[in-house]
């Protein structure tokens, strides 16, 4: 940040239902390679492409704060959760642009197949640099993207796998007990 300019940020949004080692690896790698002042972790109230989430938004926010708020230059922001509804990415980017220079939007490579269906994709594509976190089994197809960077991530885990298997080996011990309780309360 130079002479009153807005701080440069990357936004890493998602359901974080639950957050796992892959999300943690993305945050670490992004801080290491991106030219930013702050990384904003933005849990969704509800992903626009999903009908429900396992954990309540307030619980997912607590999980993210437990894992990421103590990391220097990372801020967990509750903007989307405070909206109390599904919030589009473009809405969030425009909100954060009032305070920050939003340079990057971090996504998992599993999002590439539906990215052009995102609300106002063309606007996003013109205003940010996509940061694509690799994920095993998901092809990196960047043909529709104007500017992008690849984050090589080795974690072979997804929140869906954790919810379906109930296995907590990729869930940080700081949140594993509450994740376990919520998973057990899930209808079988």
Phi, psi and omega in degrees: 000132184233128171040061174080000175294158177290144177297139178280132182227159167243140176254129175239098180257165177166176178285324182050056189237067003264165171291149185216183183303328178296316177298318180296321178295321179298314180300311180301313183293320180297317178297327182286321191250342183267144179274082184224158173271324184216144171252122178265119173265121187235095177292139180279145170295311174204125178304130180302341180261006181237155179268327183213171170228156180295304183264147176300151181304320181294326178290316179296325175296315178300317179301312181297319179296320179298324185271328192243334186296335181276356180276127179305138177070017174242135177228125174273121184247134183265019183309306184294323180293321178296338179291335178069023181200171175295130182241132179285155180299319181297323177298316179294316180300314180296323177299311183288336179295340178294328182252335189230164167267097181282103182269320190232150171234118184268127178227159173276150181299340177292344178276345186299325184292337181245003188303319181291348176272351180298145177302130179057039179307315184298321178296311178303315183298331180273341189250345182228169172254126179284133174245115188255115177276124182293151178213129183308134177086000179241120183290145177267099179246107187252013184306325183275351187268138178281314181220136181205160173227151178255132172254111179284112181240132184265349185295123180258074184206151173219158177298323179301314179300318181295315180297319183285322184269334185074006181277130186252014184298336180258012180254129182301141182298338179294338181235357189299325181294316179289325176298314181302314180299318180291319178298320180292331179279354181288136177298138182272000000 
